């Protein structure tokens, strides 16, 4: 079946174009927000050649396609007559849609955070690989004082220094806010002219209201809350102002209202909220790195299924790297990525069916060589046969605990893989390797011992 035929079949099985509200994609998933999920035949979609899994979250269908997702997305987009429902980014731009409203508060928050942070993942990867390149050059003998190396390290750090602005860009798309006004307003959080006002311990106030001296460089929630308020006020002003006044007074009044609120109320509360979210993981790590590593390593692959890992990376890993130069907490999930690979290899060795053997081996090697993009082998093999996925969680927990005990860390927000070793070098690196080895071997042994039902 060609990519175009697959795209047409997907459109047909979700109930046709009339049932599609939005089309987007990420690295491995085609995402379709539908008007009526009951009209979509999920079982038939899962049986289409090339489709690994369909995950329904609210009214959004996430069709796991692996490496062919870009091609299928392009074909779907070409077959759709209404271009307004096609998004080039992996986002759901309207938080008021049914897909969010039907979820609980926690799920709504995770959906929102994931929708905003997902489009930034390519930038996080680019930043991480630039840092990896510089670190590798240093390992090979280039002096760290070399100006080219210094520039590369600076390039890799830009993301962390301006993270609120990058978040604001994505949030503006998500909430349908004016991008230019949003970037100007949120930009004050990292504008040197603003931060310099607090030099020498100066007390700053706006109309008598105290302005907190808070570091926003790696924050997430202040930019999201501020952008959300901008979108709401923008919409409100457009409804009450005469048409001839809108072009000037809507952006002016929106910025004038939101900026003071951002630096006096929204920003400090957002930073506090982000710290509370992050503290769930950091406090557990401070209490016991072994316990934290075991928990994170054990549940990380489950978090990937629901997209929660994206929010956690943005809320914990990035701020940790920005604040201390390393993340030792969330990176304990690293062995679980290797476990997905070894589980797939065990299936390839254990299975009798030649088709299953070939598929499991191919997807496992693909995950290893692609920089630990594990979704294809996870959905195509391990989750499909269930027992290997259980083994992955067990092996990930064991490997994570060992990694946590070693205090290993990463200096960039990139997945652990054969290309990213340099950013994991330093304290605990041997413990990380041991965690990956023990976790991977445990997963392989459990998967091989439990076997699979090849009739699935």
For each residue, the residues with C-beta under 8 A, 3 or more apart:
1: 5 6 9 48 49 50
2: 5 6
3: 6 7 68 71 72 75
4: 7 8 75 78 79
5: 1 2 8 9
6: 1 2 3 9 10 48 49 50 51 72 75
7: 3 4 10 11 72 75 76 78 79
8: 4 5 11 12 75 79
9: 1 5 6 12 13 45 48
10: 6 7 13 14 30 32 45 48 51 63 72 76
11: 7 8 14 16 17 20 76 79 80
12: 8 9 16
13: 9 10 40 41 44 45 48
14: 10 11 19 20 32 34 39 40 41 45 61
15: 18 19 20 34 36 39 40
16: 11 12 19 20
17: 11 20 80 81 82
18: 15 35
19: 14 15 16 34 35 36 39 40
20: 11 14 15 16 17 23 32 33 34 35 80 85
21: 33 34 35 59 85 97
22: 31 32 33 85 87 92 93 97
23: 20 30 31 32 33 73 76 77 80 85 86 87
24: 31 86 87 88 89 90 91 92
25: 29 30 31 69 70 73 90
26: 29 31 69 90 118 121
27: 69 90 121 373 375
28: 64 65 66 67 69 373 375 376
29: 25 26 55 62 63 64 65 69 90 375
30: 10 23 25 62 63 65 69 72 73 76
31: 22 23 24 25 26 60 61 62 63 90 92
32: 10 14 20 22 23 60 61 63
33: 20 21 22 23 59 60 61 92 97 99
34: 14 15 19 20 21 37 39 40 59 60 61
35: 18 19 20 21 39 59
36: 15 19 39 40 59
37: 34 40 56 59 61
38:
39: 14 15 19 34 35 36
40: 13 14 15 19 34 36 37 45 61
41: 13 14 44 45
42: 45 46 54 56 61
43: 46 47
44: 13 41 47 48
45: 9 10 13 14 40 41 42 48 51 54 61 63
46: 42 43 51 53 54
47: 43 44 51
48: 1 6 9 10 13 44 45 51
49: 1 6
50: 1 6 65 68 72
51: 6 10 45 46 47 48 54 63 64 65
52: 64 65 66 375 376 379 380 384
53: 46 63 64 379 380 383 384
54: 42 45 46 51 61 62 63 64
55: 29 61 62 64 305 306
56: 37 42 60 61 62
57: 60 62 99 103 107 111 306 307
58: 98 99 100 101 102 103 107 111
59: 21 33 34 35 36 37 97 98 99 102
60: 31 32 33 34 56 57 92 99
61: 14 31 32 33 34 37 40 42 45 54 55 56
62: 29 30 31 54 55 56 57 307
63: 10 29 30 31 32 45 51 53 54
64: 28 29 51 52 53 54 55 375 376 379
65: 28 29 30 50 51 52 68 69 72
66: 28 52 69 363 366 375 376 379 380
67: 28 366 370 376
68: 3 50 65 71 72
69: 25 26 27 28 29 30 65 66 72 73
70: 25 73 74
71: 3 68 74 75
72: 3 6 7 10 30 50 65 68 69 75 76
73: 23 25 30 69 70 76 77
74: 70 71 77 78
75: 3 4 6 7 8 71 72 78 79
76: 7 10 11 23 30 72 73 79 80
77: 23 73 74 80 83 86
78: 4 7 74 75
79: 4 7 8 11 75 76
80: 11 17 20 23 76 77 83 85 86
81: 17
82: 17 85 86
83: 77 80 86
84:
85: 20 21 22 23 80 82
86: 23 24 77 80 82 83
87: 22 23 24 90 91 93
88: 24
89: 24 118 119 170 173
90: 24 25 26 27 29 31 87 115 118 119
91: 24 87 115 116 118 119 170 173 174
92: 22 24 31 33 60 95 97 99 100 111 115 174
93: 22 87 115 173 174 175 176
94: 97 174 175 176
95: 92 100 108 112 174 175 228
96: 100 101
97: 21 22 33 59 92 94 100 101
98: 58 59 101 102
99: 33 57 58 59 60 92 102 103 111
100: 58 92 95 96 97 103 108 111 112
101: 58 96 97 98 108
102: 58 59 98 99
103: 57 58 99 100 107 108 111
104: 107 108
105: 108 109
106: 109 110
107: 57 58 103 104 110 111
108: 95 100 101 103 104 105 111 112
109: 105 106 112 113 311
110: 106 107 113 114 306 307 308 311
111: 57 58 92 99 100 103 107 108 114 115 307
112: 95 100 108 109 115 116 174 224
113: 109 110 116 117 220 224 310 311 314 315
114: 110 111 117 118 307 308 310 311
115: 90 91 92 93 111 112 118 174
116: 91 112 113 119 120 167 170 171 174 224
117: 113 114 120 121 167 170 220 310 311 313 314
118: 26 89 90 91 114 115 121 307 310
119: 89 90 91 116 122 170 173
120: 116 117 123 124 166 167 170 314
121: 26 27 117 118 124 125 310
122: 119 125 126
123: 120 126 127 159 166
124: 120 121 127 128 159 313 318 413 414
125: 121 122 128 129 414
126: 122 123 129 130
127: 123 124 130 131 155 156 157 158 159 160 412 413
128: 124 125 131 132 156 412 413 414 420 423
129: 125 126 132 133 412 414 419 420
130: 126 127 133 134 152 155 156
131: 127 128 134 135 152 153 156 157 411 412 423
132: 128 129 135 136 412 414 419 420 422 423
133: 129 130 136 137 152
134: 130 131 137 138 149 152 153 156
135: 131 132 138 139 411 422 423 425
136: 132 133 139 140 422
137: 133 134 140 142 149 152
138: 134 135 141 142 143 144 149 422
139: 135 136 422 425
140: 136 137
141: 138
142: 137 138 146 148 149
143: 138 146 149
144: 138 149 150
145: 149 150
146: 142 143 149 150
147: 150 151
148: 142 151 152
149: 134 137 138 142 143 144 145 146 152 153
150: 144 145 146 147 153 154
151: 147 148 154 155
152: 130 131 133 134 137 148 149 155 156
153: 131 134 149 150 156 157
154: 150 151 157 158
155: 127 130 151 152 158
156: 127 128 130 131 134 152 153 159 412
157: 127 131 153 154 160 161
158: 127 154 155 161 162
159: 123 124 127 156 162 163 166 318
160: 127 157 163 217 218 318 321 322
161: 157 158 190 217 322
162: 158 159 165 166 190 217
163: 159 160 166 167 217 218 219 220 318 322
164: 167 168 186 189 190 216 217 219 220 222 223
165: 162 168 169 183 186 187 189 190 223
166: 120 123 159 162 163 169 170
167: 116 117 120 163 164 170 171 186 220 223 224 314
168: 164 165 171 172 182 183 185 186 187 223 226 227
169: 165 166 172 173 179 182 183
170: 89 91 116 117 119 120 166 167 173 174
171: 116 167 168 174 175 177 182 223 224 227 228
172: 168 169 175 176 177 178 179 182 183 227 230 231
173: 89 91 93 119 169 170 176 179
174: 91 92 93 94 95 112 115 116 170 171 227
175: 93 94 95 171 172 227 228 230 231
176: 93 94 172 173 231
177: 171 172 181 182 227 228 230 231 234
178: 172 181 182 230 234 251 254
179: 169 172 173 182 183
180: 183 184 251
181: 177 178 184 185 230 234 251 254 255
182: 168 169 171 172 177 178 179 185 186 226 227 230
183: 165 168 169 172 179 180 186 187
184: 180 181 187 255
185: 168 181 182 188 226 230 254 255 258 259 262
186: 164 165 167 168 182 183 189 222 223 226 227 262
187: 165 168 183 184 190 191
188: 185 191 194 259 262 263
189: 164 165 186 194 216 219 222 223 262 263 267
190: 161 162 164 165 187 195 216 217
191: 187 188 194 195
192: 195 196
193: 196 197
194: 188 189 191 197 263
195: 190 191 192 198
196: 192 193 199
197: 193 194 202 204
198: 195 201 202 204 213
199: 196 202
200:
201: 198
202: 197 198 199
203: 210
204: 197 198 210 211 213
205: 208 209 210 211
206: 209 211 260 263 264
207: 260
208: 205
209: 205 206 260 264
210: 203 204 205 264
211: 204 205 206 263 264
212: 263 264 267 268
213: 198 204
214: 267 268 271
215: 218 219 271
216: 164 189 190 219 222 267 271
217: 160 161 162 163 164 190 322
218: 160 163 215 318 319 321 322 323
219: 163 164 189 215 216 222 223 267 270 271 274 319
220: 113 117 163 164 167 223 224 270 274 314 315 318 319
221: 224 225 270 271 273 274
222: 164 186 189 216 219 225 226 262 266 267 270 271 274
223: 164 165 167 168 171 186 189 219 220 226 227 270
224: 112 113 116 167 171 220 221 227 228 270
225: 221 222 228 229 266 269 270
226: 168 182 185 186 222 223 229 230 258 261 262 266 267 270
227: 168 171 172 174 175 177 182 186 223 224 230 231
228: 95 171 175 177 224 225 231 232
229: 225 226 232 233 258 261 266
230: 172 175 177 178 181 182 185 226 227 233 234 254 255 258
231: 172 175 176 177 227 228 234 235
232: 228 229 235 236
233: 229 230 236 237 253 254 257 258
234: 177 178 181 230 231 237 238 250 251 254
235: 231 232 238 239
236: 232 233 239 240
237: 233 234 240 241 246 249 250 253 254
238: 234 235 241 246 250
239: 235 236
240: 236 237
241: 237 238 245 246 249 250
242: 245 246
243: 246
244:
245: 241 242 248 249 250
246: 237 238 241 242 243 249 250
247: 250
248: 245 251 252
249: 237 241 245 246 252 253
250: 234 237 238 241 245 246 247 253 254
251: 178 180 181 234 248 254 255
252: 248 249 255 256
253: 233 237 249 250 256 257
254: 178 181 185 230 233 234 237 250 251 257 258
255: 181 184 185 230 251 252 258 259
256: 252 253 259 260
257: 233 253 254 260 261
258: 185 226 229 230 233 254 255 261 262 266
259: 185 188 255 256 262 263
260: 206 207 209 256 257 263 264
261: 226 229 257 258 264 265 266
262: 185 186 188 189 222 226 258 259 265 266 267
263: 188 189 194 206 211 212 259 260 267
264: 206 209 210 211 212 260 261 267 268
265: 261 262 268 269
266: 222 225 226 229 258 261 262 269 270
267: 189 212 214 216 219 222 226 262 263 264 270 271
268: 212 214 264 265 271 272
269: 225 265 266 272 273
270: 219 220 221 222 223 224 225 226 266 267 273 274
271: 214 215 216 219 221 222 267 268 274 275
272: 268 269 275 276
273: 221 269 270 276 277
274: 219 220 221 222 270 271 277 278 315 319
275: 271 272 278 279
276: 272 273 279 280
277: 273 274 280 315 316
278: 274 275 281 282 315 316 319 320
279: 275 276 282 283
280: 276 277 283 284
281: 278 284 285 292 296 312 316 329 330
282: 278 279 285 286 316 320 329
283: 279 280 286 287
284: 280 281 287 288 291 292 295
285: 281 282 288 289 292 293 328 329 332 404
286: 282 283
287: 283 284 291 292
288: 284 285 291 292 404
289: 285 292 293 328 332 404 405 407
290: 293 294 401 404 405
291: 284 287 288 294 295 401 404
292: 281 284 285 287 288 289 295 296 329 332 404
293: 285 289 290 296 297 332 400 401 402 403 404 405 435
294: 290 291 297 298 397 398 400 401 404
295: 284 291 292 298 299 397 400
296: 281 292 293 299 300 329 330 332 333 400 404
297: 293 294 300 332 333 334 335 336 396 397 398 399 400 401 403 404 435 439
298: 294 295 336 393 394 396 397 400
299: 295 296 302 303 393
300: 296 297 303 304 309 333 336 396 400
301: 304 305 336 339 340 374 378 389 392 393 396
302: 299 305 306 393
303: 299 300 306 307 308 309 312
304: 300 301 307 308 309 374 375 378
305: 55 301 302 383
306: 55 57 110 302 303
307: 57 62 110 111 114 118 303 304 310 311
308: 110 114 303 304 311 312
309: 300 303 304 312 313 333
310: 113 114 117 118 121 307 313 314
311: 109 110 113 114 117 307 308 314 315
312: 281 303 308 309 315 316 317 330
313: 117 124 309 310 316 317 318 330 413
314: 113 117 120 167 220 310 311 317 318
315: 113 220 274 277 278 311 312 318 319
316: 277 278 281 282 312 313 319 320 327 329 330
317: 312 313 314 320 321 327 329 330 331 410 413
318: 124 159 160 163 218 220 313 314 315 321 322 413
319: 218 219 220 274 278 315 316 322 323
320: 278 282 316 317 323 324 326 327 328 329 330
321: 160 218 317 318 324 325 326 327 410 411 412 413
322: 160 161 163 217 218 318 319
323: 218 319 320
324: 320 321
325: 321 411
326: 320 321 409 410 411 426
327: 316 317 320 321 330 331 409 410 413
328: 285 289 320 331 332 407 408 409 428
329: 281 282 285 292 296 316 317 320 332
330: 281 296 312 313 316 317 320 327 333
331: 317 327 328 334 403 408 409 410 416 424
332: 285 289 292 293 296 297 328 329 335 400 403 404 408 435
333: 296 297 300 309 330 336 337 396 400
334: 297 331 337 338 399 400 403 408 410 415 416 424 432 435 436
335: 297 332 338 339 395 396 398 399 400 402 403 432 435 436 438 439 440
336: 297 298 300 301 333 339 340 392 393 395 396 399 400 439
337: 333 334 340 341 367 372 374 415 416 417
338: 334 335 341 342 372 399 416 436 439 440
339: 301 335 336 342 343 391 392 395 396 399 439 440 442 443
340: 301 336 337 343 344 367 374 377 378 382 392
341: 337 338 344 345 364 367 368 374 377 440
342: 338 339 345 346 364 395 440 441 443 444 447
343: 339 340 346 347 377 381 382 388 389 391 392 395 443 444 447
344: 340 341 347 348 360 361 363 364 367 377 381 382 388
345: 341 342 348 349 360 361 364 444
346: 342 343 349 350 388 391 443 444 445 447 448
347: 343 344 350 351 356 360 381 382 385 388 447 452
348: 344 345 351 356 357 358 360 361 364
349: 345 346 357 448
350: 346 347 447 448 451 452
351: 347 348 356 357 360 452 454
352: 356 357 454
353: 356 357 454
354: 357 358
355: 358 359
356: 347 348 351 352 353 359 360 452 454
357: 348 349 351 352 353 354 360 361
358: 348 354 355 361 362
359: 355 356 362 363 380 381
360: 344 345 347 348 351 356 357 363 364 377 381
361: 344 345 348 357 358 364 365
362: 358 359 365 366
363: 66 344 359 360 366 367 376 377 380 381
364: 341 342 344 345 348 360 361 367 368 377 381
365: 361 362 368 369
366: 66 67 362 363 369 370 373 376 377
367: 337 340 341 344 363 364 370 372 373 374 376 377
368: 341 364 365 372 417 418
369: 365 366 418
370: 67 366 367 373 417
371: 414 415 417 418 419 420
372: 337 338 367 368 415 416 417
373: 27 28 366 367 370 376 415
374: 301 304 337 340 341 367 377 378
375: 27 28 29 52 64 66 304 378 379
376: 28 52 64 66 67 363 366 367 373 379 380
377: 340 341 343 344 360 363 364 366 367 374 380 381 382
378: 301 304 340 374 375 381 382 383 389 392
379: 52 53 64 66 375 376 382 383 384
380: 52 53 66 359 363 376 377 384
381: 343 344 347 359 360 363 364 377 378 384 385 388
382: 340 343 344 347 377 378 379 385 388 389 392
383: 53 305 378 379 386 388 389
384: 52 53 379 380 381 456
385: 347 381 382 388 389 452 453 456
386: 383 389 390
387: 390 391 447 450 451 452
388: 343 344 346 347 381 382 383 385 391 392 443 447 450 452
389: 301 343 378 382 383 385 386 392 393
390: 386 387 393 394 446 450
391: 339 343 346 387 388 394 395 442 443 446 447 450
392: 301 336 339 340 343 378 382 388 389 395 396 443
393: 298 299 301 302 336 389 390 396 397
394: 298 390 391 397 398 442 443 446
395: 335 336 339 342 343 391 392 398 399 439 440 441 442 443 444 446
396: 297 298 300 301 333 335 336 339 392 393 399 400 439 443
397: 294 295 297 298 393 394 400 401 439
398: 294 297 335 394 395 401 402 435 438 439 442
399: 297 334 335 336 338 339 395 396 402 403 435 436 438 439 440 442
400: 293 294 295 296 297 298 300 332 333 334 335 336 396 397 403 404 435 439
401: 290 291 293 294 297 397 398 404 405 435
402: 293 335 398 399 405 406 431 434 435 438 439
403: 293 297 331 332 334 335 399 400 406 408 428 431 432 435 436
404: 285 288 289 290 291 292 293 294 296 297 332 400 401 407 408
405: 289 290 293 401 402 431
406: 402 403 427 428 429 430 431 432 434 435
407: 289 328 404 427 428 431
408: 328 331 332 334 403 404 424 427 428 429 431 432 435
409: 326 327 328 331 424 426 427 428
410: 317 321 326 327 331 334 413 414 416 423 424
411: 131 135 321 325 326 423 426
412: 127 128 129 131 132 156 321 420 423
413: 124 127 128 313 317 318 321 327 410
414: 124 125 128 129 132 371 410 417 420 423
415: 334 337 371 372 373 420
416: 331 334 337 338 372 410 420 424 432 436
417: 337 368 370 371 372 414 420
418: 368 369 371 421
419: 129 132 371
420: 128 129 132 371 412 414 415 416 417 423 424
421: 418 424 425
422: 132 135 136 138 139 425
423: 128 131 132 135 410 411 412 414 420
424: 331 334 408 409 410 416 420 421 429 432
425: 135 139 421 422 429
426: 326 409 411 429
427: 406 407 408 409
428: 328 403 406 407 408 409 431 432
429: 406 408 424 425 426 432 433
430: 406 433 434
431: 402 403 405 406 407 408 428 434 435
432: 334 335 403 406 408 416 424 428 429 435 436
433: 429 430 436 437
434: 402 406 430 431 437 438
435: 293 297 332 334 335 398 399 400 401 402 403 406 408 431 432 438 439
436: 334 335 338 399 403 416 432 433 439 440
437: 433 434 440 441
438: 335 398 399 402 434 435 441 442
439: 297 335 336 338 339 395 396 397 398 399 400 402 435 436 442 443
440: 335 338 339 341 342 395 399 436 437 443 444
441: 342 395 437 438 444 445
442: 339 391 394 395 398 399 438 439 445 446
443: 339 342 343 346 388 391 392 394 395 396 439 440 446 447
444: 342 343 345 346 395 440 441 447 448
445: 346 441 442 448 449
446: 390 391 394 395 442 443 449 450
447: 342 343 346 347 350 387 388 391 443 444 450
448: 346 349 350 444 445 451
449: 445 446
450: 387 388 390 391 446 447
451: 350 387 448
452: 347 350 351 356 385 387 388 456
453: 385 456
454: 351 352 353 356
455:
456: 384 385 452 453
